[in-house]
Structures are given as C-alpha cells and as structure tokens.
Amino acid sequence: MFCPACGTSVEAGDRFCEHCGRPLRPGADEVAVAQPQVTGSPPASPPDEGTAPPPGAAWGPEPPPPPHGWGPPAAAPGPAASPSYAPSPYCGAAPYYGAPPSYPTYGSQAPPRPEYGSEPSAPLAPFGAPLAGWWQRVGSMLLDELIVGVPLVILNGVLNAAFGIRHLVVLAYGISVWERSIQGSGRAALILFDVVAGLLYFAILNGTRGGQTAGNHAPGIAVRDVATGRTIGFWRGIARVLVRAVLYAAFLLPGLLNDLFPIWDRRHQTIADKVARSVVIRLR
C-alpha cells in the first residue's frame, strides 16, 4: 500500500508514514493538526492500493508538516554539484579533415632520366626541324676538311715535283733544305685552283643535292633555307662558304668567331649562315 499524502510505499501494519509522518489508519494515536482549508477544485481521490502516483505528483492536498520530532531526519546538505561542461572539441576522436595525401612508397620506380649527351629541349628551326648541335657541325667540318684537303695536298705535291724549280729554302735556326715548287704565275694559278675547288665542293653539295656534303652525311645534318626548309641553291651556297673563307683570311680570329657563333645564337647560325639565310638541321 502507499501513503495517501506523499505516495511512499508502506507496510500493511504501519500506523504512520515513515517519510511524511501522516497517520495511515483512523483511530491511531496522533496529534490533531488543523487541516488547512483548500479552495478551488476538490482533491483527487486517493488511488487504489498497489497503484503508484505518477512521478512528481501527489494525490490530494499537500499534508501539514509532521509534529516536532516525528518523521525521518532531514538529510544533511551534500556537496554542491559540480558544474557540467560541454565536451571539448579537442578531446576524443580526432576531427576528420579528408583523406591524407598519397606519397610515393619506398622502392617505387623513379621517372626515366635523359641519356647522357642528349638534348632534352633541342631548339627548332622556323619550319619545325630540329637544329644541329655545335659538336655535330664541328665534326662534320673537320671531316670535310680532310676529304677536300688531303687530295689537294697530294695533287700539289705531284705538280710541284713534276713542274717545280729546285731551290734552297731556309728554315728556322739556320737550317736550309732543297725543294721543288712551282714559282711565279704557276704558283698563283695553283693556289687559285685550291680555293676554287674548296668553294665548289661546299657550294654544290650544301646548295644542292639535299644540302649535304660527305662530312654532313656522317652525323646526319644538312643545310636548309631558314624560312622554307628547302635547299639554298648554288649561289647562296657560294656566298656561305666565301664569307667563311674571307673571315679566316682576316687574321684568323674573325673566322674562329664565326665558327663559335652557333654556341650562343638562338638558331645555331654562324655569321656565314646569317648572310646566306641558312640553318643546319638534323635529319635523324
């Protein structure tokens, strides 16, 4: 059963409620306490035995306080409740900021490196062909000098031995030797022949026939028009080789400057190339 005043569960033989001190049976020894007059709505009827009132509600009017000394002792004040705090965003699970960036794993294959001596970004001619490198041009020129020079040296030796005049030549340190050589106009004609042979070799082969001399075939380079990519023709080929010969005849230094010019020139041109409006390209 339950106390009709506070709803506390009590035993069947209890005379008073242990919680509020209210008499539970009529006729029990109790101190008469004046009941306050309740105005308003009539008090609700007490529930049946075995039925508990709803939490926080009491059946009927609030009972008067028990006499002095009756009822359970007042509970001692407990410690003050500690304030509650909202959970910190920095505690617990780490916030999610997205997937971590991917890194290359140890032992992954590195990108291929360019081969030794290769040009990673070879410049191009205006018509799209790759320009020849400086070392390719130097090797080609040395090969051509041997191809042209060796036969001319042999020819000059044979002609001097056959038609030359024997005379004494004084060398360094007072050393003198006898030799045969063509003198006078014959010597001038022989020099002119050597010059014309060299001019025709480079003018014909660089100006026509695909723009390649015998020396150009070895590294796979050729002379082309700077704008169209075609061969430059015989007369422009003559101008190209003649400018180089004149620069070498002017105290050697201008000729060396001409051959070094492709190192810093944007189109890898010599001074003779600029005069003839030509470039040297790679064919393979």
Residue, then its C-alpha position, 0 to 999 in steps of 0.5 A: m500500500f502507499c501513503p495517501a499524502c506523499g505516495t511512499s510505499v508502506e507496510a500493511g501494519d504501519r500506523f504512520c508514514e515513515h517519510c511524511g509522518r501522516p497517520l495511515r489508519p483512523g483511530a491511531d494515536e496522533v496529534a490533531v493538526a488543523q487541516p488547512q482549508v483548500t479552495g478551488s477544485p476538490p482533491a483527487s481521490p486517493p488511488d487504489e492500493g498497489t497503484a503508484p502516483p505518477p512521478g512528481a505528483a501527489w494525490g490530494p492536498e499537500p499534508p501539514p508538516p509532521p509534529h516536532g520530532w516525528g518523521p525521518p531526519a532531514a538529510a544533511p546538505g551534500p556537496a554542491a554539484s559540480p558544474s557540467y561542461a560541454p565536451s571539448p572539441y579537442c578531446g576524443a576522436a580526432p576531427y576528420y579533415g579528408a583523406p591524407p595525401s598519397y606519397p610515393t612508397y619506398g622502392s617505387q620506380a623513379p621517372p626515366r632520366p635523359e641519356y647522357g649527351s642528349e638534348p632534352s629541349a633541342p631548339l627548332a628551326p622556323f619550319g619545325a626541324p630540329l637544329a644541329g648541335w655545335w659538336q655535330r657541325v664541328g665534326s662534320m667540318l673537320l671531316d670535310e676538311l680532310i676529304v677536300g684537303v688531303p687530295l689537294v695536298i697530294l695533287n700539289g705535291v705531284l705538280n710541284a715535283a713534276f713542274g717545280i724549280r729546285h731551290l734552297v729554302v731556309l728554315a728556322y735556326g739556320i737550317s736550309v733544305w732543297e725543294r721543288s715548287i712551282q714559282g711565279s704565275g704557276r704558283a698563283a694559278l695553283i693556289l687559285f685552283d685550291v680555293v676554287a675547288g674548296l668553294l665548289y665542293f661546299a657550294i654544290l653539295n650544301g646548295t644542292r643535292g639535299g644540302q649535304t656534303a660527305g662530312n654532313h652525311a656522317p652525323g646526319i645534318a644538312v643545310r636548309d633555307v631558314a624560312t622554307g626548309r628547302t635547299i639554298g641553291f648554288w649561289r647562296g651556297i657560294a656566298r656561305v662558304l666565301v664569307r667563311a673563307v674571307l673571315y679566316a683570311a682576316f687574321l684568323l680570329p674573325g673566322l674562329l668567331n664565326d665558327l663559335f657563333p652557333i654556341w650562343d645564337r638562338r638558331h645555331q647560325t654562324i655569321a656565314d649562315k646569317v648572310a646566306r639565310s641558312v640553318v643546319i638541321r638534323l635529319r635523324 
